[in-house]
Protein backbone atom coordinates (compact mmCIF):
# COMPACT_ATOMS: atom_id res chain seq x y z
CA UNK A 1 0.00 0.00 0.00
CA UNK A 2 3.04 2.26 0.20
CA UNK A 3 4.12 4.86 -2.27
CA UNK A 4 1.18 7.28 -2.46
CA UNK A 5 1.44 10.98 -1.73
CA UNK A 6 -0.81 12.14 1.09
CA UNK A 7 -1.36 15.61 2.53
CA UNK A 8 -2.67 15.96 6.09
CA UNK A 9 -4.06 19.27 7.27
CA UNK A 10 -4.10 19.86 11.00
CA UNK A 11 -1.19 17.43 11.22
CA UNK A 12 -0.02 18.96 14.48
CA UNK A 13 -3.24 18.10 16.29
CA UNK A 14 -4.18 14.99 18.23
CA UNK A 15 -5.82 12.96 15.46
CA UNK A 16 -3.90 14.63 12.64
CA UNK A 17 -0.54 13.73 14.19
CA UNK A 18 -1.62 10.14 14.80
CA UNK A 19 -2.63 9.80 11.14
CA UNK A 20 0.61 11.40 9.99
CA UNK A 21 2.71 9.02 12.07
CA UNK A 22 0.82 6.02 10.68
CA UNK A 23 1.23 7.18 7.07
CA UNK A 24 4.95 7.68 7.59
CA UNK A 25 5.22 4.18 9.07
CA UNK A 26 3.44 2.82 5.98
CA UNK A 27 6.05 4.54 3.76
CA UNK A 28 3.65 6.93 2.11
CA UNK A 29 5.11 10.23 0.94
CA UNK A 30 3.43 12.41 3.54
CA UNK A 31 3.13 16.18 3.72
CA UNK A 32 2.14 17.49 7.15
CA UNK A 33 0.34 20.83 6.92
CA UNK A 34 0.50 22.74 10.19
CA UNK A 35 -0.35 26.26 11.28
CA UNK A 36 2.37 26.53 13.91
CA UNK A 37 4.91 24.41 15.76
CA UNK A 38 3.95 20.73 15.93
CA UNK A 39 5.70 18.95 18.82
CA UNK A 40 3.56 15.83 18.30
CA UNK A 41 5.48 15.30 15.05
CA UNK A 42 8.95 15.45 16.59
CA UNK A 43 11.02 12.62 15.15
CA UNK A 44 8.51 11.79 12.39
CA UNK A 45 10.09 11.72 8.92
CA UNK A 46 7.63 13.77 6.87
CA UNK A 47 7.69 17.02 4.93
CA UNK A 48 6.22 19.86 7.00
CA UNK A 49 4.47 22.84 5.40
CA UNK A 50 3.51 25.85 7.54
CA UNK A 51 0.23 27.23 6.24
CA UNK A 52 -2.76 29.14 7.60
CA UNK A 53 -5.65 27.42 5.84
CA UNK A 54 -7.85 30.48 6.27
CA UNK A 55 -5.44 32.67 4.32
CA UNK A 56 -5.99 33.74 0.73
CA UNK A 57 -4.85 31.07 -1.74
CA UNK A 58 -4.21 28.43 0.93
CA UNK A 59 -6.48 25.84 -0.68
CA UNK A 60 -4.66 26.28 -3.97
CA UNK A 61 -1.35 25.72 -2.24
CA UNK A 62 -2.65 22.44 -0.81
CA UNK A 63 -3.85 21.38 -4.26
CA UNK A 64 -0.45 22.28 -5.74
CA UNK A 65 1.16 19.67 -3.49
CA UNK A 66 -0.04 17.06 -5.96
CA UNK A 67 -1.30 14.63 -3.33
CA UNK A 68 -3.29 11.55 -4.22
CA UNK A 69 -5.28 11.99 -1.01
CA UNK A 70 -5.83 14.91 1.35
CA UNK A 71 -6.90 14.10 4.91
CA UNK A 72 -8.49 17.23 6.34
CA UNK A 73 -8.06 17.06 10.11
CA UNK A 74 -7.78 20.80 10.80
CA UNK A 75 -10.70 22.30 12.74
CA UNK A 76 -11.68 24.94 15.27
CA UNK A 77 -13.58 24.29 18.49
CA UNK A 78 -12.69 20.62 18.83
CA UNK A 79 -10.48 20.85 21.93
CA UNK A 80 -12.35 23.52 23.86
CA UNK A 81 -15.86 24.68 23.02
CA UNK A 82 -16.10 27.97 21.18
CA UNK A 83 -19.09 30.28 20.79
CA UNK A 84 -17.30 32.36 18.15
CA UNK A 85 -19.60 31.47 15.27
CA UNK A 86 -17.64 33.44 12.69
CA UNK A 87 -14.42 31.61 13.60
CA UNK A 88 -16.17 28.24 13.51
CA UNK A 89 -17.74 28.93 10.13
CA UNK A 90 -14.46 30.14 8.63
CA UNK A 91 -12.46 27.16 9.88
CA UNK A 92 -15.05 24.38 9.71
CA UNK A 93 -17.16 25.35 6.70
CA UNK A 94 -15.40 27.86 4.44
CA UNK A 95 -12.00 26.13 4.55
CA UNK A 96 -13.44 22.70 3.58
CA UNK A 97 -15.43 24.35 0.76
CA UNK A 98 -12.32 25.98 -0.64
CA UNK A 99 -10.30 22.79 -0.26
CA UNK A 100 -12.97 20.69 -1.94
CA UNK A 101 -13.09 22.94 -4.98
CA UNK A 102 -9.31 23.21 -5.28
CA UNK A 103 -8.81 19.46 -4.91
CA UNK A 104 -11.58 18.62 -7.37
CA UNK A 105 -9.53 20.28 -10.09
CA UNK A 106 -6.54 18.00 -9.39
CA UNK A 107 -8.42 14.73 -8.86
CA UNK A 108 -7.28 14.47 -5.24
CA UNK A 109 -9.50 12.43 -2.92
CA UNK A 110 -10.63 14.31 0.19
CA UNK A 111 -11.17 12.61 3.55
CA UNK A 112 -12.66 15.17 5.93
CA UNK A 113 -12.95 14.59 9.66
CA UNK A 114 -16.26 15.58 11.14
CA UNK A 115 -17.91 15.13 14.52
CA UNK A 116 -20.76 13.27 16.18
CA UNK A 117 -21.85 16.74 17.34
CA UNK A 118 -23.29 17.16 13.86
CA UNK A 119 -26.20 14.91 14.88
CA UNK A 120 -27.43 16.83 17.90
CA UNK A 121 -29.61 15.11 20.52
CA UNK A 122 -30.59 11.53 19.74
CA UNK A 123 -32.59 8.91 21.60
CA UNK A 124 -30.84 5.93 20.03
CA UNK A 125 -27.84 5.01 17.88
CA UNK A 126 -26.88 7.86 15.56
CA UNK A 127 -27.20 6.79 11.95
CA UNK A 128 -25.85 8.45 8.83
CA UNK A 129 -29.36 8.03 7.37
CA UNK A 130 -31.06 10.21 9.99
CA UNK A 131 -31.51 13.95 9.69
CA UNK A 132 -28.71 15.79 11.47
CA UNK A 133 -29.88 18.54 13.84
CA UNK A 134 -26.93 19.97 15.78
CA UNK A 135 -27.77 22.13 18.78
CA UNK A 136 -24.45 23.93 19.20
CA UNK A 137 -22.36 26.17 16.93
CA UNK A 138 -19.50 23.67 16.64
CA UNK A 139 -21.74 20.85 15.43
CA UNK A 140 -23.57 23.21 13.08
CA UNK A 141 -20.32 24.46 11.56
CA UNK A 142 -19.00 20.92 11.02
CA UNK A 143 -22.29 19.92 9.39
CA UNK A 144 -22.08 22.98 7.13
CA UNK A 145 -18.59 21.95 6.08
CA UNK A 146 -19.78 18.44 5.23
CA UNK A 147 -22.67 19.83 3.18
CA UNK A 148 -20.41 22.19 1.26
CA UNK A 149 -18.00 19.36 0.43
CA UNK A 150 -20.94 17.36 -0.92
CA UNK A 151 -21.96 20.39 -3.01
CA UNK A 152 -18.59 20.31 -4.79
CA UNK A 153 -17.42 17.77 -7.36
CA UNK A 154 -14.51 16.41 -5.33
CA UNK A 155 -14.31 12.68 -4.57
CA UNK A 156 -14.80 12.74 -0.82
CA UNK A 157 -15.93 11.02 2.33
CA UNK A 158 -16.78 12.75 5.60
CA UNK A 159 -15.99 10.73 8.72
CA UNK A 160 -18.01 11.66 11.80
CA UNK A 161 -15.71 10.92 14.71
CA UNK A 162 -17.19 10.16 18.10
CA UNK A 163 -15.26 10.71 21.38
CA UNK A 164 -11.67 10.06 20.39
CA UNK A 165 -9.18 9.41 23.19
CA UNK A 166 -5.71 7.96 23.61
CA UNK A 167 -2.05 8.94 24.01
CA UNK A 168 -1.39 12.48 22.85
CA UNK A 169 -4.86 13.87 23.53
CA UNK A 170 -5.01 17.46 24.77
CA UNK A 171 -4.54 17.44 28.57
CA UNK A 172 -7.57 19.68 29.11
CA UNK A 173 -9.97 17.03 27.86
CA UNK A 174 -11.81 14.48 29.99
CA UNK A 175 -9.80 11.26 29.67
CA UNK A 176 -6.35 12.91 30.08
CA UNK A 177 -7.68 14.81 33.10
CA UNK A 178 -8.89 11.57 34.67
CA UNK A 179 -5.60 9.79 33.92
CA UNK A 180 -3.46 12.61 35.30
CA UNK A 181 -5.49 12.79 38.52
CA UNK A 182 -5.38 9.02 39.01
CA UNK A 183 -1.61 8.78 38.48
CA UNK A 184 -0.80 11.86 40.54
CA UNK A 185 -3.25 11.04 43.34
CA UNK A 186 -4.79 14.46 42.83
CA UNK A 187 -8.42 15.21 43.64
CA UNK A 188 -10.49 15.96 40.56
CA UNK A 189 -13.88 17.60 41.03
CA UNK A 190 -16.43 16.40 38.52
CA UNK A 191 -20.11 16.68 37.64
CA UNK A 192 -22.44 13.82 38.68
CA UNK A 193 -21.05 11.92 35.68
CA UNK A 194 -24.18 10.32 34.26
CA UNK A 195 -23.72 11.87 30.80
CA UNK A 196 -22.48 9.42 28.17
CA UNK A 197 -19.95 9.23 25.34
CA UNK A 198 -19.00 6.74 22.65
CA UNK A 199 -15.27 6.56 23.41
CA UNK A 200 -13.13 5.36 20.49
CA UNK A 201 -9.35 4.89 20.67
CA UNK A 202 -7.28 7.12 18.41
CA UNK A 203 -5.49 4.19 16.74
CA UNK A 204 -8.85 2.66 15.82
CA UNK A 205 -9.81 6.03 14.36
CA UNK A 206 -6.58 6.10 12.36
CA UNK A 207 -7.42 2.63 11.02
CA UNK A 208 -10.73 4.01 9.73
CA UNK A 209 -9.14 7.10 8.20
CA UNK A 210 -6.50 5.05 6.38
CA UNK A 211 -9.18 2.64 5.15
CA UNK A 212 -11.18 5.57 3.74
CA UNK A 213 -8.11 7.18 2.21
CA UNK A 214 -7.17 4.10 0.20
CA UNK A 215 -10.52 2.39 -0.42
CA UNK A 216 -11.02 1.47 -4.11
CA UNK A 217 -14.21 3.58 -4.16
CA UNK A 218 -16.26 5.76 -1.85
CA UNK A 219 -19.94 4.92 -2.33
CA UNK A 220 -21.06 6.69 0.86
CA UNK A 221 -20.51 10.41 1.51
CA UNK A 222 -20.72 10.21 5.33
CA UNK A 223 -19.58 7.46 7.71
CA UNK A 224 -19.58 7.18 11.50
CA UNK A 225 -16.37 6.32 13.33
CA UNK A 226 -17.28 5.08 16.79
CA UNK A 227 -17.64 1.85 18.74
CA UNK A 228 -21.41 1.64 18.99
CA UNK A 229 -21.02 1.40 22.79
CA UNK A 230 -21.87 4.27 25.12
CA UNK A 231 -20.23 4.73 28.50
CA UNK A 232 -21.07 7.14 31.30
CA UNK A 233 -18.37 9.53 32.44
CA UNK A 234 -18.62 7.89 35.88
CA UNK A 235 -17.94 4.44 34.39
CA UNK A 236 -15.08 5.79 32.27
CA UNK A 237 -13.49 7.20 35.43
CA UNK A 238 -13.83 3.84 37.16
CA UNK A 239 -12.12 2.19 34.19
CA UNK A 240 -9.28 4.73 34.36
CA UNK A 241 -8.85 3.98 38.07
CA UNK A 242 -8.63 0.25 37.36
CA UNK A 243 -6.08 0.82 34.61
CA UNK A 244 -4.03 3.00 36.96
CA UNK A 245 -4.31 0.56 39.85
CA UNK A 246 -6.01 3.03 42.21
CA UNK A 247 -9.35 3.00 44.02
CA UNK A 248 -10.79 6.06 42.30
CA UNK A 249 -11.39 8.03 45.48
CA UNK A 250 -9.61 10.98 43.87
CA UNK A 251 -12.67 11.49 41.64
CA UNK A 252 -15.25 13.63 43.42
CA UNK A 253 -18.46 13.16 41.48
CA UNK A 254 -21.13 15.77 42.05
CA UNK A 255 -18.65 18.36 43.30
CA UNK A 256 -19.50 20.45 40.24
CA UNK A 257 -22.84 20.93 38.51
CA UNK A 258 -23.34 19.96 34.88
CA UNK A 259 -22.13 22.80 32.67
CA UNK A 260 -25.49 22.86 30.91
CA UNK A 261 -27.90 20.33 32.42
CA UNK A 262 -30.41 20.80 29.60
CA UNK A 263 -27.83 19.72 27.04
CA UNK A 264 -26.08 16.87 28.82
CA UNK A 265 -26.31 13.68 26.78
CA UNK A 266 -27.85 10.56 28.25
CA UNK A 267 -27.84 8.80 24.87
CA UNK A 268 -24.84 9.10 22.57
CA UNK A 269 -23.50 6.27 20.44
CA UNK A 270 -22.70 5.51 16.85
CA UNK A 271 -24.58 3.22 14.53
CA UNK A 272 -21.57 1.52 12.92
CA UNK A 273 -23.35 -0.74 10.42
CA UNK A 274 -22.63 1.47 7.39
CA UNK A 275 -18.91 1.95 8.05
CA UNK A 276 -18.51 -1.78 8.67
CA UNK A 277 -20.27 -2.53 5.40
CA UNK A 278 -18.49 0.15 3.37
CA UNK A 279 -14.92 0.03 4.68
CA UNK A 280 -14.85 -3.28 6.53
CA UNK A 281 -13.79 -1.29 9.60
CA UNK A 282 -14.73 -1.94 13.20
CA UNK A 283 -13.11 -0.59 16.37
CA UNK A 284 -10.86 -3.35 17.69
CA UNK A 285 -10.10 -2.04 21.20
CA UNK A 286 -12.41 -2.22 24.18
CA UNK A 287 -12.46 0.80 26.46
CA UNK A 288 -10.53 -1.19 29.09
CA UNK A 289 -7.80 -2.03 26.55
CA UNK A 290 -7.62 1.50 25.22
CA UNK A 291 -7.42 3.05 28.67
CA UNK A 292 -4.68 0.62 29.72
CA UNK A 293 -2.70 1.81 26.69
CA UNK A 294 -3.43 5.45 27.52
CA UNK A 295 -2.42 5.10 31.18
CA UNK A 296 0.79 3.25 30.23
CA UNK A 297 1.71 6.05 27.81
CA UNK A 298 1.04 8.68 30.48
CA UNK A 299 3.28 6.81 32.94
CA UNK A 300 6.11 6.71 30.38
CA UNK A 301 5.68 10.43 29.77
CA UNK A 302 5.82 11.19 33.51
CA UNK A 303 9.10 9.24 33.82
CA UNK A 304 10.77 10.94 30.86
N, C-alpha and C positions, 0 to 999 in steps of 0.2 A: 504493500500500500504506500510505500515511501515514494518520494520524488516529486510530489505536487507542491505548488507554491500557494501558501495560505497567509492571508493578512488577518490579524486579530486586533480589533479596536478595543480600547479599554483593557489592554494587556497587562497593565499594572495593578488591576483590581483583583479581588479574591477569585472569582470564577475565571476571569480573563487570563490571569497568570497561570492558573491550574491547566487551562486549555493549552496555553503556549508551551508550558513545560512538557505536556504530553506530546504535542506535535513535534517538538524538537527531539524527543526520545524516539519518535517514529521516523525520524530522518526526513521530515518534510522541510522544505525551504520556507522558513517562517519569518514573517515580518511583524514585529510587535509595535503597535501604534499606541503611544502613550502621550498623555498631556504634560506630565511632569516626571520627576524622578520615580523609578519603579523598583524599590528594594526587593519586592517579591521575585524579581527576575534576575537577581544577582547570581552569577555563575551559570546562567542558561545561555547556550550558544545560539542566539538568534540575532537578526538585524533589528535594531531599534530605531523607530522614526518618531521624533517629537512633533506632535501636531494637535492643535486645538480644532476639534471637529466642527465647532460652531463658526469657525472663521471662514471668510470668503474664499471659495475655491478649494476647501478642504476635501470635499467629496471627490472632486476631480483628481486631486493628488492621490487619494486612495485608489481610484480606478487606474491611475497611471502606473501603479505598482505591478500591474499585470498578473494579479493573483488568480488562481483557478477558483478559489473559494475565499470569501470574506466572512469571518465570524464577528458579528457586531455585539460586543459585550459591554461597550461604554453606555453609561446611563447616569441620570441624576436622580437623587432621592431614594436610592436603594439601601444605603447604609443607615442613614438617619432620615426620618420623615421630613419632607419639605412642604410648605404651603405656598411656596413661590411658584405660582402657576405659569408665569411667563418663562421662568427658568426650565421648569419641567417640560413645557411644550417645545421649547427650543431644543433641548437635549434629547428628549424621548420621542418626539414626533417629527420635528422639522429635519433634524440630522438624519434619521432613517429614510425620510422621503428623498432627501438629496442623494444619499448613498445609493438608494435603490435605483434612481434614475441614472446616476453616473455608472453604476455597475452593469445595468442593463445594456448599455452601449458597448461594453467590453465582453459580455457573455460570462461574467463572473457570477457564480452562485452566491447567494446571500443567506446566511444563517443568523437570524436575529434572536436575541435572548429577551424574552418577555417575562411576565410575572403572573402568578396566580391572583394577584390583586386586581387583574383585569376583570375577573369574574364578579367581584362584589359578593354580598351575602348569598349563601347557598344552604339549603337544607339537607343536601345529600352530596354524593360525589360530583365534582365539577367536571363536566363533559365539554369537549370542544364543540359539540353540536348544540349546546344551549346558548341562549342569548346572554352575552356578557353585559353586566350592569354595575360597573365599578362605583363605589361610593366614597372615593377619596381622589384627590388630584393626581397622585402618583399613578394609581391604577388607570385612571382616565387617560393620562398622557401616554402610558405604555400601550393602551388599546388603540389610541389614535395613531401611534407609530405603526402598529401592526396593520391597521386599515389602510394607511397610506402606502405601505409596502405592497399590499395586495392590489392597490390601484395603479401600480407601476407595471412594467412588463418584465421585471427582473425575475429570474428563477429563484425562488425563495421559500424558506420555511421559518416559521416563527415558533420558538420553543417557549412555552409558558413554564417557567421554573417555579417550583414550590419552595419550601423553606430550606435553602441550601446551608449546610454547615460542614465543618471539618477543619483540618489544620490550615492556618493562614487567614481564617475569617477575621473581620474587623473586631478588635477587642471590645468595642462598645455594644456589640450585639448579644443576644440572649445566651447562646451556648457558650461562647468564650467567657462571658461574665460568670456563668455557673462553674465552669471548669477552673477559672482563676480563683474563685472563692473557695472551692473545695480543696484545691491543692495548697492554698495559702492559709487555710483555716480561718478565713476572714468572713465575718457576718455579711450576708447579702440580704437586704430588705426587698421583698417582692410583693406583687399583688396576690390575691387569693389563688391564682394559678390554675383556674379551671378552663381558661381559654385554650384552644387547640391549634396545632400546626401539623402539616405533613412534612416531617423532617426528611430530607434526602441528602446523602453524603456527596460531597463535592466531586469525588472520583467517579461515582455513579453518574453524576450530571455530565462530567467530561466524556464518559462513555457514550452518552446520548448525543452530545454535540458532535463528537467525531463520527458517529454513525450517520447523523444527518448531513454532515459535511461531505461524506464520500459515498452516500447511497446512490445507486444507479439512477434513480428517479425520485421525484418528490411529489407524490400524488396528493398529499394533504398540505394545506397552507398553514395549519396551526396544530401543534402537538403538545400535550402535557408532559412535563418531566417531574414526576413525583413517585411516591411509593404506593399510594392508594391506602395508606394507613395513617390515621390521625392519632396524635398523642397530646395529652394535656401538658401544659408547662410544668405542673406539679410532678407528673410522671417522668418527664424528661429530666427534671432536677434529681429525682430519685435514681434514675439510670446513671447520671453523671456521678453521683455519690458512690454508687456501686463500682463504677469504673475506676474511681479515684481511691477506693478502699476506705471511705469515711462514712460516718453515720448520717450525714446530711443535716445535722443540727445547725449548721451554719446558715441554712436557708430559712429565712423568717417569712413564711407565707402569711399574707394578710397585713403585713406591716405597712404596705402602701395600697392605696385604692387603685382600681383599674384606671388607666389613663382616660378612657372614654367608655364607660360601662355600656352605653347604648350600641357601641360598635365592636365590642369584644366578640370573637368568633367562638361559637360552641360547636360548629360544624365546619370542617375545612380539610378536604382531602381530594386528591386527584382521581379521576377516572382514567386509568392507564390502558384501557383496552385498545385505543386507536394507535398509541405509540408502539405498543407491543406488536400489533398487526402490521404496522407500516415499516418500522425500523427493526423489529425483532429485539427491541431493547426492554429490559426490566431491571429495576434497581436490585443489585445483588447483595447489598449489606443490610442487615437488620440495624435498628437503632443502637442496640447494645454493642454490636461489632463496630459500628461507626464511631460511637462515643469512646470505646476503648482505644481506637486509633487516635482520636482527637486528644484524649487525655495523655496518651503516651507521647505524642508530639509536643504537647505543652510542657511535659516534664523534661524532655530533651532540651527544649528552648530555655527553660529555667536554669538548667545546669550549664548551658553554654555561655 
